């Protein structure tokens, strides 16, 4: 039986960003240096394939520090943690490594700076996301107000608009966030913002890549986890550009094949915490059902690298 033809537009950049690569490497190097088990507070990144792979190597994932024994290392996830978490670790004399993405740490430092200048801080982000919880926990309670939408920006009440600032979660929709910031700047002309936008380069680049392919696609698959904010935003970006059959899939086994009936062009990308092996798996599954041709659309190249904690690099140098 002849397979129907399918053009796959492969978005680039896609998949792992520098912060995710660093966080995973921290766990792997910690296991190599200290031996298993190494505990990790929260999923190191939001991807079950990655988490399960690290579990096989000796990582143990927990949600609270009280689940961590006293004599093993613990690592904080790439999303960042409130200040109460390292404080608790120090009180218990736990040895910990912080895998917070440096771009998230930058937002933390911004929040601290605004607090030192006695400014009310607006955080644009999604309630309950670990990054938002971590950022709000960098300053005293009540100092940060959360804005989740343009409508929130239109209605939020501020006691002293002359002492006001904003920061953002790093994994938001670039366009939606720009609209929210525009509303805040119109309402509060004196508001202080970051010198360089908080949305990370990887989130921005992956959204730009989706914008480049979505108008040509009959459907688009984003490889990523349901709890991955940047992956969810890629689906939203594609749908806003008219590719209504845009879907998030964790693995090839999660693809809803009837949704891909009668399509001629399929877009594929991956969130910043999804490894390329899962993209290859999706392409292979498509190849079983379609006669595929692949066109890679790359909007920019990435060469960002973040350093590992010194204690891990020193172990490499003396090994």
C-alpha positions in Angstrom: 0.0 0.0 0.0 1.4 3.4 -1.0 2.1 5.8 1.9 0.8 9.3 1.4 3.4 12.0 1.0 4.2 14.4 3.9 6.5 17.3 4.0 8.0 17.9 7.5 9.1 21.4 8.4 11.6 21.0 11.2 11.9 24.2 13.3 15.3 25.4 14.4 16.4 26.1 17.0 14.4 23.5 19.0 15.0 21.3 22.0 17.5 21.7 24.8 18.7 25.2 25.8 21.9 26.0 27.6 20.2 26.2 31.0 18.7 22.7 30.6 21.9 21.2 29.4 23.7 22.7 32.4 21.1 21.4 34.9 21.2 17.9 33.5 25.0 17.9 33.5 25.1 19.1 37.1 23.1 16.0 38.1 25.2 13.6 36.0 28.5 15.1 37.3 27.3 15.0 40.9 26.4 11.3 40.6 29.8 10.7 39.0 31.7 12.5 41.8 29.7 11.6 44.9 28.1 8.4 43.8 24.4 7.5 43.9 22.0 8.4 45.2 22.0 12.2 44.6 18.7 13.8 45.5 17.0 16.5 43.3 14.3 18.8 44.7 11.6 18.9 42.0 12.1 17.6 38.4 15.4 19.0 37.3 13.7 20.0 34.1 10.2 19.4 33.0 10.6 16.2 30.9 9.8 12.7 32.1 12.2 11.1 29.6 15.0 13.1 31.1 14.0 12.6 34.6 13.6 8.8 34.2 17.0 8.6 32.5 18.6 10.4 35.5 16.7 8.1 37.9 18.4 5.1 36.2 21.8 6.7 36.9 21.0 7.2 40.6 19.1 10.5 40.9 16.2 10.5 43.4 13.5 13.2 42.8 11.6 14.7 45.7 9.3 17.7 46.2 10.4 18.7 49.7 13.8 18.9 51.5 12.4 16.9 54.4 12.5 13.8 52.1 16.3 14.2 51.7 18.5 12.2 54.1 21.3 14.1 55.9 24.3 12.4 54.3 23.6 12.8 50.6 23.9 15.8 48.1 20.8 17.6 47.0 20.3 19.6 43.8 17.9 22.4 43.2 16.1 22.4 39.9 16.7 24.7 36.9 13.5 26.6 37.7 14.9 28.1 40.8 13.8 28.0 44.5 12.6 30.5 47.1 15.3 31.6 49.5 13.7 29.6 52.2 14.9 26.4 50.5 18.7 26.9 50.7 18.2 28.4 54.2 16.5 25.2 55.3 19.3 23.2 53.6 21.9 25.1 55.5 20.0 24.8 58.8 20.0 21.0 58.3 23.7 21.1 57.2 22.8 19.5 53.8 25.3 19.7 51.0 23.5 21.3 48.1 24.2 22.3 44.5 22.1 25.0 42.8 21.1 24.1 39.1 19.0 27.3 38.7 19.3 28.5 35.1 21.5 31.6 35.2 18.9 33.5 33.2 16.4 32.8 36.0 19.0 33.9 38.6 19.2 37.2 36.7 15.5 37.7 37.3 16.1 36.9 41.0 18.8 39.6 41.3 16.5 42.1 39.6 13.8 41.4 42.1 16.3 41.9 45.0 17.5 45.1 43.4 14.0 46.5 43.2 13.3 45.5 46.7 16.4 47.3 47.9 15.1 50.4 46.2 11.7 50.0 48.1 9.8 49.4 44.9 6.6 47.4 44.5 7.3 44.6 42.0 5.0 43.3 39.4 5.9 39.8 38.2 4.4 38.8 34.8 4.0 35.0 34.9 1.9 32.0 35.6 0.7 31.3 39.1 1.9 28.0 40.6 4.8 27.5 38.1 8.0 26.6 40.0 9.9 29.5 38.4 7.3 32.0 39.6 7.3 30.4 43.1 11.1 30.7 43.2 11.1 34.3 42.0 8.4 35.5 44.4 10.4 33.8 47.2 13.5 36.0 46.7 12.0 39.0 48.4 9.7 39.6 51.5 6.1 38.5 51.1 3.8 41.1 49.6 6.6 42.8 47.7 5.7 41.0 44.4 2.3 41.2 42.8 1.6 38.6 40.1 0.1 39.6 36.8 -1.0 36.7 34.6 -2.7 38.4 31.7 -3.3 41.7 29.8 -6.6 42.0 31.7 -4.7 41.7 35.0 -2.4 44.5 33.8 -5.4 46.7 33.0 -7.0 46.3 36.4 -4.2 45.9 39.0 -4.3 48.5 41.7 -1.0 50.0 42.8 -0.5 52.1 46.0 2.4 54.1 44.8 2.9 54.2 41.0 6.1 56.2 41.4 7.8 53.3 43.2 6.9 50.5 40.8 8.9 47.9 38.7 8.2 44.8 36.7 10.0 41.5 35.9 8.9 38.5 34.0 9.0 34.7 34.0 11.6 33.6 31.4 9.4 31.2 29.5 6.4 33.3 28.4 4.9 34.2 25.1 7.0 37.0 23.7 4.0 38.7 22.0 1.6 38.3 24.9 4.2 39.6 27.4 5.0 42.6 25.1 1.3 43.5 25.1 1.1 43.2 28.9 4.1 45.4 29.3 2.7 48.0 27.0 -0.4 48.2 29.1 1.6 48.6 32.3 3.8 51.3 30.7 0.7 53.2 29.5 -0.9 53.0 33.0 2.3 53.6 34.9 4.8 55.7 32.8 7.4 55.7 35.5 7.6 51.9 35.9 11.1 50.5 36.1 11.8 47.5 33.8 14.8 45.2 33.1 17.6 46.7 31.0 17.4 43.5 28.9 14.1 41.6 28.6 13.7 38.7 31.0 12.2 36.2 28.5 15.2 34.0 27.7 16.9 33.7 24.4 15.9 30.1 23.9 12.2 30.8 24.5 12.4 33.7 22.1 14.3 31.8 19.4 11.9 28.7 19.6 8.9 31.0 19.2 10.5 32.8 16.3 11.2 29.4 14.6 7.5 28.3 15.1 6.4 31.7 13.6 8.5 30.9 10.5 6.9 27.5 9.8 3.4 27.7 11.3 1.7 29.6 8.3 2.9 26.8 6.0 1.7 23.9 8.2 -1.5 21.9 8.1 -0.6 20.7 11.6 2.2 21.2 14.1 3.6 19.0 16.8 5.5 20.4 19.8 7.5 17.7 21.6 7.4 18.6 25.3 5.8 18.0 28.6 2.4 19.2 29.7 4.0 21.1 32.7 6.6 22.7 30.4 5.6 26.4 30.1 7.8 27.1 27.1 6.4 24.1 25.3 2.8 25.2 25.9 3.7 28.7 24.6 4.9 27.1 21.3 1.5 25.5 20.8 -0.2 28.8 21.5 2.1 30.7 19.1 1.3 28.3 16.2 -2.4 28.4 16.8 -2.4 32.2 16.8 -0.8 32.1 13.4 -3.6 30.0 12.0 -2.2 26.5 12.5 -5.2 25.3 14.5 -4.1 21.6 14.6 -1.1 22.4 16.8 -0.6 19.8 19.6 1.8 19.0 22.5 3.1 15.5 22.5 5.5 13.9 25.1 6.5 11.0 22.9 5.6 9.5 19.5 3.3 7.1 21.3 1.2 10.2 22.3 0.5 11.3 18.8 -3.2 11.5 17.9 -2.8 10.1 14.4 -6.5 10.7 13.3 -5.8 14.4 13.8 -3.1 14.2 11.1 -5.3 12.6 8.5 -5.2 14.3 5.1 -2.3 16.7 5.9 0.4 17.5 3.4 2.7 19.6 5.6 3.6 18.9 9.3 5.6 21.2 11.5 7.8 19.7 14.3 9.6 21.5 17.1 10.5 20.8 20.7 10.4 22.7 23.9 13.6 23.7 25.6 13.6 20.7 28.0 12.9 18.1 25.3 15.9 16.0 24.1 16.4 15.7 20.3 16.1 11.9 20.6 12.3 12.4 21.1 12.1 14.5 18.0 13.9 11.8 16.1 11.4 9.3 17.5 8.4 11.4 16.3 10.0 11.7 12.8 10.5 8.0 12.6 6.9 7.4 13.6 5.8 9.7 10.8 8.0 7.8 8.4 6.1 4.6 9.2 2.8 6.2 8.1 3.9 8.7 5.4 6.5 9.1 2.6 8.3 11.9 4.3 10.6 14.7 3.1 12.2 16.9 5.6 12.9 20.6 5.3 14.8 22.3 8.2 13.9 25.9 8.8 16.5 27.6 11.0 15.9 31.2 12.1 19.1 31.6 14.1 22.0 29.7 15.6 22.7 29.3 19.3 26.1 29.0 21.0 25.3 29.9 24.6 27.0 27.9 27.3 26.8 28.2 31.1 29.5 27.1 33.5 29.1 24.3 36.0 29.5 24.9 39.7 33.3 25.1 40.5 33.2 22.0 42.8 32.2 19.9 39.8 34.7 21.3 37.4 37.5 20.9 39.9 36.7 17.2 40.2 37.0 16.9 36.4 40.4 18.6 36.4 41.8 16.3 39.1 40.2 13.1 37.9 
